[in-house]
Amino acid sequence: MQVKHFEETQKFRVIIDNASFYATAQQIRNGIGALGPCNAATMSALTALEQTRSGSGTAEFAACGIAGQWEGLNVQLDVA
């Protein structure tokens, strides 16, 4: 299965525990801040969402967000 990556300019609403902000796919890939675990958790969420959307069914392609726990942090990532 080939992963369909988001365009660099795609915007996301990111929620990490009690903090929320907006970032582009490129910003997430480059690191959103100085905290390694936050960067890794957000990148993992983006990768998981891209893998979900790479499925062959309509439901997979329609996925517009993902929530889970990565690097010990609760992360929600929504396509904005």
C-alpha positions in Angstrom: 0.0 0.0 0.0 1.3 3.4 -1.0 0.8 6.1 1.6 -1.0 9.2 0.3 0.7 12.2 2.0 -1.0 15.5 2.7 0.1 18.6 0.8 2.6 20.7 2.7 0.1 23.5 3.0 -2.7 21.4 4.4 -3.8 22.9 7.7 -4.6 20.9 10.9 -6.1 21.7 14.3 -3.8 20.0 16.8 -4.8 19.2 20.3 -2.2 17.9 22.7 -3.6 17.3 26.2 -5.0 20.7 27.1 -3.3 22.8 24.4 -4.6 23.4 20.9 -3.3 25.3 17.9 -3.2 25.2 14.1 -0.3 23.9 12.1 0.4 22.9 8.5 1.5 19.4 7.5 5.0 20.9 6.7 5.2 22.5 10.2 4.3 19.2 11.8 6.9 17.4 9.8 9.6 20.0 10.6 8.7 20.0 14.3 6.1 22.2 16.0 8.1 23.3 18.9 11.1 22.7 21.2 9.6 19.6 23.0 10.7 16.4 21.4 7.8 14.3 22.8 5.3 16.8 21.4 6.9 16.8 18.0 7.1 13.0 17.9 3.5 12.5 19.1 2.2 15.0 16.5 4.2 13.5 13.7 3.0 10.0 14.7 -0.6 11.2 14.6 -0.1 12.7 11.1 1.5 9.5 9.9 -1.4 7.4 11.3 -4.0 9.7 9.7 -2.2 9.5 6.3 -2.1 5.7 6.6 -5.8 5.6 7.4 -6.6 7.8 4.4 -4.5 5.6 2.2 -7.0 2.8 2.3 -9.0 1.8 -0.7 -12.5 2.4 0.7 -14.6 5.5 0.8 -14.6 5.6 4.6 -10.8 5.6 4.7 -10.5 8.4 2.2 -13.1 10.4 4.1 -11.3 10.2 7.4 -10.8 13.8 8.5 -9.1 13.3 11.9 -7.6 11.0 14.4 -7.2 10.8 18.1 -4.9 8.6 20.2 -2.0 8.4 22.5 1.5 8.7 21.2 4.7 9.3 23.3 2.5 9.2 26.4 0.5 12.3 25.2 -3.2 12.5 24.2 -3.2 13.9 20.7 -6.1 14.8 18.4 -5.4 15.9 14.8 -8.2 17.3 12.6 -8.1 18.4 9.0 -8.9 22.1 9.2 
